[in-house]
């Protein structure tokens, strides 16, 4: 046998459990020899025949997986549904709790609000990574380790047969009054919050005037613009309620308004002209007004993420409403 | 005209479903892996080494085949033979196969035709 066959065998046998290795090697070796011999009889030269036979057997890793009865995937279809459900459930329950608790602890320990939020988000993120990693490792082990076959059967069995009771409810495509009121109130609270944050007398200067949170230069022109955009967003919510559902044009209008708010907001924040430097000084924490400071970057990142979600949500609901109306019989398409 | 690739895929799928039955039937007379491959090919059921060799091991593991090394020949060969349990399974599958063919024939010659 030449080095090609030896290399093929070595590559294949690496994936075979010790106990079967000798037996598999002997069988593979004779099978390859038989096949090569057949081709030699048919008039091919040795090198050509050997290459053709080995290539016919295909990737040795794949062949070894087949011979050893090992899967070529990390988590197979038998466990995938449970894996996904568990992961989503854990993440959606544990992560917010961890974030809030960490932020609370940090606040209690004397950190300011922004620092506490940074701690909470950072801690939640780390926890999410760990959680996802270890849950995945556990499922991969259950899937692949023979000794865990029983555990695997139990997990699959406990989930049992699917029944119609598990069907999710039809997605509500119609925008309800409550939903609209909620959205409008949220937008109005944002406007009120901006006005309150700027006007509240946290600090006063030497002459007794209130030092605003936002940069006065920006306050003069940009704040009215941003507030006008927020009012327009509230107006759009009412329009959507009157139309009855999200549509693609409404989703585009929503996109335009969201961008009209976030783009100038982020630009102002990043250029360092959103917050009032005097306010930052009075607070005793100048980095607050720094365009590249941690606060600004967190706020901008948060605003961008929320905007992306809002835009995406608009299109998602428009599409969902479309499919629900177009195919009452096929609600599965809605997702 | 059916697309060749599509035809190939479905043909392969159809044959893969009958490969266990074909192997159990063929191995009622003991044979080693490569010879079985040749035999199936001659019988009109071509397959690949990377399908057959894993399949033989799986069937042996489940007690449907028994194996024995034969070292009398020019090179050692692992001979597989259908076990009584394998033979029983083959009989049932063969009945099913006959019924399937009949069902398909009925569908093919049904009232719409």
Interface residues (C-beta under 8 A of the other chain):
Chain A: X23 X26 X27 X28 X29 X30 X31 X33 X34 X35 X38 X56 X57 X58 X62 X63 X66 X67 X69
Chain B: X32 X33 X34 X35 X38 X48 X49 X50 X51 X53 X54 X57 X58 X61 X69 X75 X76 X77 X78
